Amino acid sequence: GESKDANDLALCVHWYQESVAVQDRLYESARGQGILIAEGADFPLAAARLRGLDVADLIGPERLSELLGRWPGNIEVFVRNFAIPAATSATQESRRREIIQALTRGLAEQTESAN
């Protein structure tokens, strides 16, 4: 189901945003600092982008190609169900879109570097 997948991905991204290990990777490595700069020093976006890169590394180019062929599916359903824990602002939907876009940039970045 699209809504469960979106919920699961939102939770996974949230865990990345809360992880000390991810903070260390972003602030203490050249690659991480590059991601932070590319995301305008917006840590949640940088963490989402790093998650995309890590997923791409984990599943490999063949599965990544399959994933990107279907990603993100119905974007409106995906955004609506990409429930971010403790998100409580009027711009919640736009922030969800920004985080999904950062996650997508991480997935696509891996594809570009593999070519």
C-alpha positions as CSV (number, residue, x, y, z in Angstrom):
1,G,0.0,0.0,0.0
2,E,1.2,3.5,-0.9
3,S,0.2,5.0,2.4
4,K,2.1,2.4,4.5
5,D,5.2,2.8,2.3
6,A,5.1,6.5,2.7
7,N,4.6,6.2,6.5
8,D,7.5,3.8,6.8
9,L,9.8,6.0,4.7
10,A,8.9,9.1,6.7
11,L,9.8,7.2,9.9
12,C,13.1,6.0,8.5
13,V,14.0,9.6,7.4
14,H,13.0,10.9,10.8
15,W,15.3,8.3,12.5
16,Y,18.1,9.6,10.2
17,Q,17.4,13.1,11.3
18,E,17.7,12.1,14.9
19,S,20.7,9.9,14.6
20,V,24.0,11.0,16.2
21,A,25.9,8.7,13.7
22,V,24.2,10.5,10.8
23,Q,25.0,13.9,12.4
24,D,28.7,12.8,12.6
25,R,28.7,11.6,9.0
26,L,27.2,14.9,7.8
27,Y,29.4,17.3,9.9
28,E,32.7,15.3,10.1
29,S,33.2,14.0,6.5
30,A,33.9,15.8,3.3
31,R,31.0,14.0,1.6
32,G,28.7,14.9,4.4
33,Q,29.7,18.5,4.4
34,G,29.1,18.6,0.7
35,I,25.6,17.3,1.2
36,L,25.0,19.9,3.9
37,I,26.2,22.7,1.6
38,A,24.1,21.4,-1.3
39,E,21.1,21.4,1.0
40,G,21.7,24.9,2.2
41,A,22.8,23.8,5.7
42,D,19.2,22.4,6.3
43,F,20.0,19.4,8.4
44,P,16.7,17.5,7.9
45,L,17.1,17.9,4.1
46,A,20.7,16.8,4.3
47,A,19.8,13.8,6.4
48,A,17.0,12.8,3.9
49,R,19.4,13.2,1.0
50,L,22.0,11.0,2.8
51,R,19.3,8.4,3.4
52,G,18.6,8.4,-0.4
53,L,22.3,7.8,-1.0
54,D,22.5,5.1,1.5
55,V,19.5,3.3,0.1
56,A,21.0,3.5,-3.4
57,D,24.3,2.1,-2.1
58,L,22.5,-0.7,-0.3
59,I,20.2,-1.9,-3.1
60,G,22.7,-1.5,-6.0
61,P,22.2,-0.1,-9.4
62,E,19.9,-2.7,-10.9
63,R,17.3,-2.5,-8.0
64,L,17.8,1.3,-7.9
65,S,16.9,1.5,-11.5
66,E,13.7,-0.5,-10.8
67,L,12.9,1.7,-7.8
68,L,13.4,5.0,-9.7
69,G,11.2,3.7,-12.5
70,R,8.3,3.7,-10.1
71,W,9.4,6.4,-7.7
72,P,7.4,8.0,-6.1
73,G,4.2,6.7,-7.6
74,N,1.2,9.0,-7.0
75,I,3.0,12.0,-5.6
76,E,-0.1,13.5,-4.0
77,V,-0.9,10.3,-2.1
78,F,2.7,9.9,-1.2
79,V,3.1,13.4,0.2
80,R,-0.2,13.2,2.1
81,N,0.9,10.0,3.8
82,F,4.5,10.9,4.3
83,A,3.8,11.5,8.0
84,I,6.7,13.1,9.8
85,P,6.6,12.6,13.6
86,A,6.0,15.8,15.5
87,A,5.5,18.0,12.4
88,T,3.1,20.7,13.4
89,S,3.3,23.7,11.1
90,A,1.0,25.2,8.5
91,T,3.5,24.4,5.9
92,Q,3.7,20.8,6.8
93,E,2.7,19.5,3.3
94,S,5.3,21.8,1.6
95,R,7.9,20.6,4.1
96,R,7.0,17.0,3.3
97,R,7.6,17.7,-0.3
98,E,11.0,19.3,0.4
99,I,12.1,16.2,2.4
100,I,10.8,13.8,-0.3
101,Q,12.7,15.9,-2.9
102,A,15.9,15.7,-0.9
103,L,15.5,11.9,-0.6
104,T,15.0,11.7,-4.3
105,R,18.1,13.8,-4.9
106,G,20.1,11.3,-2.9
107,L,18.7,8.4,-5.0
108,A,19.3,10.3,-8.3
109,E,22.8,11.4,-7.2
110,Q,23.9,7.8,-6.8
111,T,22.5,7.0,-10.3
112,E,24.4,9.9,-11.8
113,S,27.7,9.0,-10.1
114,A,27.3,5.3,-11.2
115,N,27.2,6.4,-14.9
